[in-house]
Amino acid sequence: MAVISRTLFLTLLLALVAFLSASSSTSSFIAHAQPQNDNDALLQKKVSRLEAKASKNKGVIQLDSLAFEDVMAKPRNYSMVVLFTAISPEFNCVPCLNFDPEYKMVAAGWSKLANKSQLFFSILDFKAGQAIFQKFGMNSAPSVLYFPASSSISGNPSQDRYDFGKSGFQAESFAAWLHARSGVKIKVQRPFDFMGLAVKVLGTFTAVFAVIVFARKGHKIFASKYFWSTISMIIIFVMISGHMWNQIRNPPYSMPTQQGRSGFIANGFQNQFGLETQIIAVLYSLLTGASIGLIAVVPRIESPVGQRAAVWVCMGMFTFVFSILIQVFKMKNPGYPFTLMFR
C-alpha cells in the first residue's frame, strides 16, 4: 500500500511539473508573439508612409538627417537607394547637377512598377544631412549607396557604392547596376530627342549628296590636296575640342544656370557640356581660318590697298576670336588673371 501511495505521489508531482512547464512555454510564446506582431504592424506603417512620400515626388523621397535615421532603422524589409548630393547653388557641384536628372529618371521608371514596396529611392542633400555625410565619410558628391533589406535589429547597415568613374552618369548604366544588386528591373524612358532626329535627317541628306558628287567627280576630289586638308582639319578640330571626352563620359548637352537660362560652359577643367565642345570647335576653326587667310590669301592680293585691308580683317578676326577663347578659359577657371579685349 505504501509503495502504491509513493508511486501515485510521484506521478502527480511529475504531472504538476509538466503542467507548469507547458504553461510557462505558452506564456513565453504569447509574450514573444505579441511584440513580433507589433513590429510587423509598425514596419507596415513605415512602408506605407514611404510609398506615400515617393508617390508625391515621382518616386523620390527627400531626406534629412533625422529622416535618414528613421528609414534606415532596423529591421526593415525593403532596400534603400540614397543619393548623397549637393545641388545648392553655393556648392557649384556640376557633377551633382549632371546626375540629378538621370537619377530621377530611374526613380520615375521605378514608380511605374506594380510592386514598389521592396525598393525606395531617396535624396540626401549636404545642407540637410551634414551629420550623415560625416557619418559615412563622404568627402565628395555625388555618391550613391545601396542598402539592401535587413532583418537584423543591430549593427551598421551593409552598403554598396555606385562607381561613377566606371559606370558613368547615364540613367541606363545606373539602372543596370541597380538591377544586378536588387533584382528589380527598371525601364528608363527618355523624352523624345527632336534635335537628334533633325541631325540624323540632315546627315542622311548630306551623305546622299556626297555620294552623288563623288560619283561624278570622285577622281578629281580624291586627288585634290584641298580635300585632304579639309578632312584633316575637321578631324583635328573634333579631337582638340573634347569630342572624345564626350563619347567616354556622356555629359549633358547643356545645363540650366541659377537664373534659369541655358548654360553652355561648365565650370572646372574636369567637366564640360556637349554644346561647349561645339563652341570650342567653332572658335578653333575661326582662328585657323584667320591664320590661313594671312598666310595663303593675303600674299595673292595684288592691290596694296586690298592687301592691307585683308591683313586688318584677318588680324581683327584673330584677335576678337582669341579674346573670346580667353573668356571661355576664364569661365572655366575664374582665377585666371589675364584678358585681351574683354574684361
VOPAGU-2260 file (C-alpha; in pm, 1 decimal, decimal comma):
REM VOPAGU-2260
SITE   aa  ch    i         X         Y         Z
SITE  MET   A    0       0,0       0,0       0,0
SITE  ALA   A    1     284,4     235,9      89,1
SITE  VAL   A    2     452,9     162,6    -244,1
SITE  ILE   A    3     130,5     246,3    -434,7
SITE  SER   A    4      90,5     572,4    -244,5
SITE  ARG   A    5     450,1     668,9    -315,0
SITE  THR   A    6     407,0     591,0    -686,4
SITE  LEU   A    7      85,1     789,3    -705,8
SITE  PHE   A    8     252,2    1084,6    -535,0
SITE  LEU   A    9     544,3    1083,3    -776,6
SITE  THR   A   10     305,6    1061,5   -1073,5
SITE  LEU   A   11     105,6    1359,7    -954,2
SITE  LEU   A   12     425,4    1554,4    -888,7
SITE  LEU   A   13     556,8    1488,8   -1241,0
SITE  ALA   A   14     220,9    1586,3   -1392,6
SITE  LEU   A   15     227,0    1912,8   -1195,6
SITE  VAL   A   16     579,8    1992,3   -1316,8
SITE  ALA   A   17     483,0    1916,5   -1677,5
SITE  PHE   A   18     175,8    2138,3   -1649,0
SITE  LEU   A   19     375,0    2428,7   -1507,9
SITE  SER   A   20     639,0    2391,5   -1780,6
SITE  ALA   A   21     372,4    2391,0   -2054,0
SITE  SER   A   22     206,8    2697,2   -1904,4
SITE  SER   A   23     541,0    2879,3   -1887,9
SITE  SER   A   24     618,8    2792,8   -2254,6
SITE  THR   A   25     277,6    2906,8   -2368,6
SITE  SER   A   26     310,1    3233,5   -2180,5
SITE  SER   A   27     657,7    3287,1   -2322,2
SITE  PHE   A   28     534,7    3217,1   -2678,4
SITE  ILE   A   29     246,3    3459,6   -2637,4
SITE  ALA   A   30     481,6    3719,6   -2488,9
SITE  HIS   A   31     721,2    3684,8   -2784,4
SITE  ALA   A   32     448,5    3669,3   -3047,6
SITE  GLN   A   33     282,0    3987,9   -2932,4
SITE  PRO   A   34     589,6    4215,8   -2983,4
SITE  GLN   A   35     655,3    4044,9   -3316,8
SITE  ASN   A   36     304,7    4129,2   -3433,1
SITE  ASP   A   37     352,0    4485,9   -3310,9
SITE  ASN   A   38     682,5    4516,3   -3501,9
SITE  ASP   A   39     520,6    4386,3   -3820,0
SITE  ALA   A   40     241,1    4640,5   -3785,4
SITE  LEU   A   41     487,9    4926,7   -3729,9
SITE  LEU   A   42     700,3    4813,7   -4024,8
SITE  GLN   A   43     396,4    4800,8   -4249,5
SITE  LYS   A   44     301,3    5153,9   -4144,0
SITE  LYS   A   45     654,3    5274,1   -4224,5
SITE  VAL   A   46     640,6    5113,9   -4569,7
SITE  SER   A   47     302,3    5274,1   -4637,7
SITE  ARG   A   48     438,0    5610,6   -4529,4
SITE  LEU   A   49     739,6    5575,2   -4760,2
SITE  GLU   A   50     517,3    5474,9   -5052,2
SITE  ALA   A   51     303,0    5785,1   -4995,1
SITE  LYS   A   52     608,2    6014,4   -4991,1
SITE  ALA   A   53     753,5    5853,6   -5303,9
SITE  SER   A   54     427,1    5882,8   -5496,4
SITE  LYS   A   55     413,2    6258,8   -5432,3
SITE  ASN   A   56     756,4    6325,0   -5585,4
SITE  LYS   A   57     778,7    6089,5   -5885,3
SITE  GLY   A   58     942,1    5810,6   -5687,3
SITE  VAL   A   59    1195,5    6018,8   -5491,9
SITE  ILE   A   60    1193,9    6064,3   -5112,9
SITE  GLN   A   61    1366,6    6376,2   -4983,9
SITE  LEU   A   62    1564,0    6309,3   -4664,4
SITE  ASP   A   63    1733,4    6498,6   -4386,3
SITE  SER   A   64    1946,1    6358,5   -4103,1
SITE  LEU   A   65    1650,9    6253,2   -3886,3
SITE  ALA   A   66    1452,9    6107,6   -4176,3
SITE  PHE   A   67    1759,2    5910,7   -4289,6
SITE  GLU   A   68    1798,8    5751,1   -3946,8
SITE  ASP   A   69    1427,7    5668,6   -3943,8
SITE  VAL   A   70    1414,7    5496,3   -4283,8
SITE  MET   A   71    1739,3    5307,8   -4216,0
SITE  ALA   A   72    1628,2    5182,0   -3874,2
SITE  LYS   A   73    1629,4    4802,0   -3847,7
SITE  PRO   A   74    1464,9    4568,0   -3901,5
SITE  ARG   A   75    1346,4    4675,3   -4248,2
SITE  ASN   A   76    1209,9    4453,7   -4521,1
SITE  TYR   A   77    1290,6    4698,0   -4803,1
SITE  SER   A   78    1608,0    4817,9   -4975,0
SITE  MET   A   79    1709,7    5183,8   -4993,6
SITE  VAL   A   80    1896,5    5375,0   -5263,1
SITE  VAL   A   81    2036,1    5702,1   -5129,2
SITE  LEU   A   82    2184,8    5975,9   -5347,7
SITE  PHE   A   83    2424,6    6191,0   -5146,4
SITE  THR   A   84    2439,4    6518,7   -5336,6
SITE  ALA   A   85    2499,2    6892,9   -5307,5
SITE  ILE   A   86    2287,1    7074,2   -5562,3
SITE  SER   A   87    2257,1    7400,1   -5371,2
SITE  PRO   A   88    2392,4    7695,3   -5575,8
SITE  GLU   A   89    2665,3    7783,6   -5325,8
SITE  PHE   A   90    2837,4    7445,8   -5372,6
SITE  ASN   A   91    2852,8    7474,2   -5753,5
SITE  CYS   A   92    2862,6    7094,4   -5789,8
SITE  VAL   A   93    2836,4    7040,6   -6165,6
SITE  PRO   A   94    2850,7    6656,0   -6145,2
SITE  CYS   A   95    2564,7    6671,3   -5893,8
SITE  LEU   A   96    2356,1    6872,4   -6139,3
SITE  ASN   A   97    2451,6    6634,6   -6419,8
SITE  PHE   A   98    2345,3    6319,1   -6237,2
SITE  ASP   A   99    2035,2    6457,9   -6064,9
SITE  PRO   A  100    1800,4    6427,4   -6369,8
SITE  GLU   A  101    1944,4    6083,1   -6455,5
SITE  TYR   A  102    1880,3    5956,2   -6101,7
SITE  LYS   A  103    1526,7    6096,3   -6101,3
SITE  MET   A  104    1466,0    5934,8   -6440,6
SITE  VAL   A  105    1541,3    5591,0   -6292,3
SITE  ALA   A  106    1324,2    5669,2   -5988,6
SITE  ALA   A  107    1038,8    5771,7   -6219,4
SITE  GLY   A  108    1070,0    5439,7   -6402,9
SITE  TRP   A  109    1058,8    5256,7   -6069,0
SITE  SER   A  110     743,5    5445,2   -5967,5
SITE  LYS   A  111     560,6    5285,7   -6262,4
SITE  LEU   A  112     627,1    4930,2   -6140,6
SITE  ALA   A  113     346,3    4726,1   -5987,7
SITE  ASN   A  114     535,7    4622,5   -5673,4
SITE  LYS   A  115     730,8    4914,4   -5527,6
SITE  SER   A  116     747,7    4817,0   -5159,6
SITE  GLN   A  117    1077,4    4627,4   -5183,9
SITE  LEU   A  118    1286,6    4925,1   -5300,7
SITE  PHE   A  119    1282,5    5300,3   -5240,6
SITE  PHE   A  120    1478,0    5592,6   -5391,1
SITE  SER   A  121    1585,5    5886,6   -5176,8
SITE  ILE   A  122    1800,0    6200,3   -5197,0
SITE  LEU   A  123    2002,7    6348,0   -4912,1
SITE  ASP   A  124    2141,5    6695,4   -4978,3
SITE  PHE   A  125    2450,5    6810,8   -4791,8
SITE  LYS   A  126    2272,4    7112,3   -4642,1
SITE  ALA   A  127    2003,0    6888,6   -4491,4
SITE  GLY   A  128    2222,3    6598,2   -4382,6
SITE  GLN   A  129    2574,4    6709,3   -4290,4
SITE  ALA   A  130    2579,7    6470,0   -3993,4
SITE  ILE   A  131    2506,2    6172,7   -4221,2
SITE  PHE   A  132    2775,1    6283,1   -4466,6
SITE  GLN   A  133    3025,5    6284,8   -4180,2
SITE  LYS   A  134    2898,6    5950,4   -4050,8
SITE  PHE   A  135    2972,0    5779,1   -4384,6
SITE  GLY   A  136    3289,5    5976,5   -4454,8
SITE  MET   A  137    3152,8    6148,5   -4765,4
SITE  ASN   A  138    3421,3    6387,3   -4892,8
SITE  SER   A  139    3277,1    6439,0   -5239,6
SITE  ALA   A  140    2945,7    6437,1   -5421,9
SITE  PRO   A  141    2752,2    6292,7   -5588,9
SITE  SER   A  142    2766,0    5948,3   -5432,8
SITE  VAL   A  143    2507,5    5669,6   -5444,1
SITE  LEU   A  144    2479,9    5399,0   -5177,7
SITE  TYR   A  145    2257,8    5093,3   -5199,9
SITE  PHE   A  146    2138,2    4949,3   -4867,1
SITE  PRO   A  147    1983,7    4602,3   -4903,2
SITE  ALA   A  148    1695,7    4487,3   -4683,4
SITE  SER   A  149    1799,5    4359,5   -4340,2
SITE  SER   A  150    1611,6    4159,8   -4077,6
SITE  SER   A  151    1870,0    4212,9   -3804,5
SITE  ILE   A  152    1799,0    4468,5   -3535,0
SITE  SER   A  153    2151,4    4587,5   -3450,9
SITE  GLY   A  154    2473,9    4658,0   -3638,2
SITE  ASN   A  155    2577,0    4904,8   -3906,8
SITE  PRO   A  156    2386,0    4877,0   -4236,0
SITE  SER   A  157    2562,6    4699,9   -4522,3
SITE  GLN   A  158    2608,3    4910,2   -4833,0
SITE  ASP   A  159    2725,6    4910,0   -5192,9
SITE  ARG   A  160    2861,0    5221,3   -5365,9
SITE  TYR   A  161    2797,3    5313,8   -5729,5
SITE  ASP   A  162    3120,0    5379,1   -5922,0
SITE  PHE   A  163    3072,1    5685,4   -6144,6
SITE  GLY   A  164    3419,9    5654,1   -6293,5
SITE  LYS   A  165    3348,1    5301,8   -6416,0
SITE  SER   A  166    2975,8    5316,6   -6498,6
SITE  GLY   A  167    2923,2    5683,5   -6589,3
SITE  PHE   A  168    2639,3    5926,7   -6525,6
SITE  GLN   A  169    2378,9    5778,9   -6760,5
SITE  ALA   A  170    2046,8    5652,9   -6624,5
SITE  GLU   A  171    2071,2    5328,1   -6821,4
SITE  SER   A  172    2405,3    5233,6   -6660,7
SITE  PHE   A  173    2275,9    5318,0   -6315,0
SITE  ALA   A  174    1957,3    5114,0   -6368,9
SITE  ALA   A  175    2163,8    4813,4   -6483,0
SITE  TRP   A  176    2388,0    4842,1   -6175,0
SITE  LEU   A  177    2082,8    4856,8   -5951,7
SITE  HIS   A  178    1921,6    4558,7   -6122,3
SITE  ALA   A  179    2231,6    4347,8   -6055,4
SITE  ARG   A  180    2201,8    4418,0   -5682,7
SITE  SER   A  181    1832,1    4442,4   -5610,0
SITE  GLY   A  182    1685,7    4217,9   -5880,3
SITE  VAL   A  183    1445,1    4499,7   -5972,2
SITE  LYS   A  184    1448,1    4570,9   -6346,6
SITE  ILE   A  185    1366,4    4934,4   -6419,6
SITE  LYS   A  186    1289,4    5061,1   -6767,3
SITE  VAL   A  187    1436,8    5403,8   -6840,6
SITE  GLN   A  188    1221,0    5621,6   -7064,3
SITE  ARG   A  189    1386,8    5930,7   -7205,3
SITE  PRO   A  190    1195,0    6216,6   -7369,8
SITE  PHE   A  191    1195,4    6212,2   -7747,7
SITE  ASP   A  192    1509,6    6369,7   -7892,8
SITE  PHE   A  193    1388,4    6600,9   -8171,1
SITE  MET   A  194    1735,3    6751,1   -8216,2
SITE  GLY   A  195    1885,6    6406,5   -8264,2
SITE  LEU   A  196    1624,0    6326,0   -8528,3
SITE  ALA   A  197    1697,5    6650,6   -8711,7
SITE  VAL   A  198    2070,6    6575,9   -8708,3
SITE  LYS   A  199    2010,4    6224,9   -8846,8
SITE  VAL   A  200    1785,6    6353,8   -9126,1
SITE  LEU   A  201    2036,5    6624,7   -9218,6
SITE  GLY   A  202    2320,4    6373,1   -9206,6
SITE  THR   A  203    2130,8    6138,2   -9438,4
SITE  PHE   A  204    2071,5    6410,6   -9698,5
SITE  THR   A  205    2435,4    6519,6   -9671,6
SITE  ALA   A  206    2556,5    6164,3   -9723,1
SITE  VAL   A  207    2332,8    6118,8  -10030,0
SITE  PHE   A  208    2456,2    6447,1  -10177,2
SITE  ALA   A  209    2818,8    6348,9  -10112,0
SITE  VAL   A  210    2769,4    6012,4  -10281,7
SITE  ILE   A  211    2621,9    6183,6  -10589,5
SITE  VAL   A  212    2908,4    6434,6  -10610,7
SITE  PHE   A  213    3174,3    6167,5  -10560,0
SITE  ALA   A  214    3015,1    5950,1  -10826,1
SITE  ARG   A  215    3052,3    6230,1  -11080,3
SITE  LYS   A  216    3383,7    6387,9  -10981,4
SITE  GLY   A  217    3533,6    6134,8  -10745,5
SITE  HIS   A  218    3877,6    6113,3  -10907,6
SITE  LYS   A  219    3938,9    6487,7  -10905,7
SITE  ILE   A  220    3814,9    6524,0  -10547,1
SITE  PHE   A  221    4029,8    6245,7  -10402,1
SITE  ALA   A  222    4333,9    6377,8  -10587,4
SITE  SER   A  223    4285,2    6730,0  -10452,1
SITE  LYS   A  224    4511,3    6849,6  -10169,6
SITE  TYR   A  225    4237,1    7085,7  -10051,4
SITE  PHE   A  226    4002,6    6792,6   -9991,3
SITE  TRP   A  227    4250,2    6608,7   -9769,6
SITE  SER   A  228    4349,0    6932,1   -9595,7
SITE  THR   A  229    3984,3    6996,4   -9510,7
SITE  ILE   A  230    3932,5    6640,3   -9382,0
SITE  SER   A  231    4247,1    6668,6   -9168,9
SITE  MET   A  232    4140,3    6998,6   -9014,9
SITE  ILE   A  233    3791,6    6867,6   -8934,1
SITE  ILE   A  234    3941,8    6568,3   -8755,0
SITE  ILE   A  235    4181,2    6796,2   -8566,2
SITE  PHE   A  236    3901,0    7033,2   -8460,0
SITE  VAL   A  237    3688,0    6741,6   -8337,6
SITE  MET   A  238    3971,6    6595,6   -8132,2
SITE  ILE   A  239    4105,8    6912,4   -7969,9
SITE  SER   A  240    3758,5    7041,3   -7882,6
SITE  GLY   A  241    3687,3    6749,4   -7646,4
SITE  HIS   A  242    3464,2    6528,3   -7859,6
SITE  MET   A  243    3634,8    6207,2   -7745,7
SITE  TRP   A  244    3585,0    6307,3   -7381,1
SITE  ASN   A  245    3215,3    6345,0   -7454,5
SITE  GLN   A  246    3199,7    5998,2   -7607,2
SITE  ILE   A  247    3360,7    5846,9   -7297,4
SITE  ARG   A  248    3181,6    6041,7   -7021,3
SITE  ASN   A  249    2847,3    6118,6   -7192,1
SITE  PRO   A  250    2798,0    6467,9   -7040,3
SITE  PRO   A  251    2468,2    6658,8   -7078,1
SITE  TYR   A  252    2431,5    6884,8   -7380,6
SITE  SER   A  253    2373,0    7187,0   -7154,5
SITE  MET   A  254    2252,8    7265,2   -6803,7
SITE  PRO   A  255    2028,2    7544,5   -6671,1
SITE  THR   A  256    2201,3    7819,1   -6472,3
SITE  GLN   A  257    2088,0    7960,4   -6138,1
SITE  GLN   A  258    1893,5    8227,5   -6329,3
SITE  GLY   A  259    1710,5    7961,8   -6531,1
SITE  ARG   A  260    1894,0    8029,7   -6857,0
SITE  SER   A  261    2068,9    7759,5   -7056,0
SITE  GLY   A  262    2430,0    7716,1   -6950,3
SITE  PHE   A  263    2681,2    7625,4   -7220,3
SITE  ILE   A  264    3017,9    7636,4   -7036,3
SITE  ALA   A  265    3079,1    7401,8   -6741,5
SITE  ASN   A  266    3291,6    7527,7   -6454,4
SITE  GLY   A  267    3617,8    7346,0   -6383,1
SITE  PHE   A  268    3858,5    7154,2   -6602,3
SITE  GLN   A  269    3707,5    6814,0   -6519,3
SITE  ASN   A  270    3364,6    6893,2   -6667,9
SITE  GLN   A  271    3222,8    7012,3   -6997,8
SITE  PHE   A  272    2893,5    7018,9   -7187,0
SITE  GLY   A  273    2819,7    6888,7   -7534,8
SITE  LEU   A  274    2733,8    7240,5   -7651,7
SITE  GLU   A  275    3062,9    7365,3   -7508,0
SITE  THR   A  276    3254,3    7123,6   -7731,9
SITE  GLN   A  277    3082,9    7261,1   -8041,1
SITE  ILE   A  278    3155,2    7620,7   -7938,1
SITE  ILE   A  279    3523,9    7547,1   -7886,8
SITE  ALA   A  280    3543,5    7370,0   -8223,8
SITE  VAL   A  281    3392,8    7675,5   -8397,8
SITE  LEU   A  282    3635,3    7912,0   -8222,2
SITE  TYR   A  283    3933,2    7698,5   -8323,9
SITE  SER   A  284    3811,4    7682,1   -8683,6
SITE  LEU   A  285    3774,4    8064,1   -8698,0
SITE  LEU   A  286    4124,9    8109,5   -8558,4
SITE  THR   A  287    4257,6    7865,0   -8816,0
SITE  GLY   A  288    4069,8    8040,6   -9095,6
SITE  ALA   A  289    4218,2    8377,1   -8996,4
SITE  SER   A  290    4569,5    8228,9   -8989,3
SITE  ILE   A  291    4525,4    8061,9   -9328,9
SITE  GLY   A  292    4396,9    8390,1   -9467,0
SITE  LEU   A  293    4710,5    8572,4   -9353,4
SITE  ILE   A  294    4938,9    8300,8   -9487,5
SITE  ALA   A  295    4775,7    8192,3   -9814,1
SITE  VAL   A  296    4519,9    8454,9   -9920,1
SITE  VAL   A  297    4677,4    8792,3   -9838,0
SITE  PRO   A  298    5001,4    8737,6  -10039,8
SITE  ARG   A  299    4795,0    8666,9  -10353,0
SITE  ILE   A  300    4617,0    9002,4  -10341,3
SITE  GLU   A  301    4785,1    9231,7  -10596,1
SITE  SER   A  302    4635,0    9561,8  -10481,6
SITE  PRO   A  303    4828,5    9716,2  -10190,5
SITE  VAL   A  304    4510,7    9871,9  -10050,9
SITE  GLY   A  305    4321,4    9545,2  -10075,9
SITE  GLN   A  306    4612,8    9355,5   -9924,9
SITE  ARG   A  307    4633,1    9597,5   -9633,8
SITE  ALA   A  308    4258,7    9573,0   -9575,7
SITE  ALA   A  309    4273,7    9192,9   -9581,8
SITE  VAL   A  310    4552,2    9198,3   -9321,7
SITE  TRP   A  311    4344,2    9417,5   -9091,0
SITE  VAL   A  312    4039,2    9196,4   -9135,9
SITE  CYS   A  313    4229,1    8874,1   -9065,6
SITE  MET   A  314    4416,9    9022,8   -8769,7
SITE  GLY   A  315    4098,3    9172,6   -8626,2
SITE  MET   A  316    3915,4    8844,3   -8661,1
SITE  PHE   A  317    4203,8    8654,8   -8499,3
SITE  THR   A  318    4225,4    8898,9   -8205,7
SITE  PHE   A  319    3849,8    8905,8   -8149,2
SITE  VAL   A  320    3806,6    8526,5   -8156,2
SITE  PHE   A  321    4113,5    8471,4   -7938,8
SITE  SER   A  322    3968,5    8716,1   -7684,6
SITE  ILE   A  323    3650,3    8509,0   -7673,5
SITE  LEU   A  324    3857,3    8194,8   -7623,0
SITE  ILE   A  325    4034,4    8355,9   -7325,8
SITE  GLN   A  326    3695,8    8449,7   -7177,3
SITE  VAL   A  327    3583,3    8088,3   -7208,0
SITE  PHE   A  328    3900,4    7985,6   -7026,3
SITE  LYS   A  329    3822,6    8238,1   -6750,2
SITE  MET   A  330    3469,9    8096,8   -6716,6
SITE  LYS   A  331    3618,5    7754,1   -6650,8
SITE  ASN   A  332    3891,8    7895,0   -6424,7
SITE  PRO   A  333    3772,5    8219,1   -6259,5
SITE  GLY   A  334    4116,5    8270,4   -6103,2
SITE  TYR   A  335    4285,3    8324,1   -6440,4
SITE  PRO   A  336    4403,7    8690,1   -6429,1
SITE  PHE   A  337    4459,2    8778,0   -6796,3
SITE  THR   A  338    4226,3    8915,4   -7064,6
SITE  LEU   A  339    4264,4    9060,5   -7414,0
SITE  MET   A  340    3971,3    9265,4   -7547,4
SITE  PHE   A  341    3706,4    9188,6   -7284,8
SITE  ARG   A  342    3702,8    9246,7   -6910,2
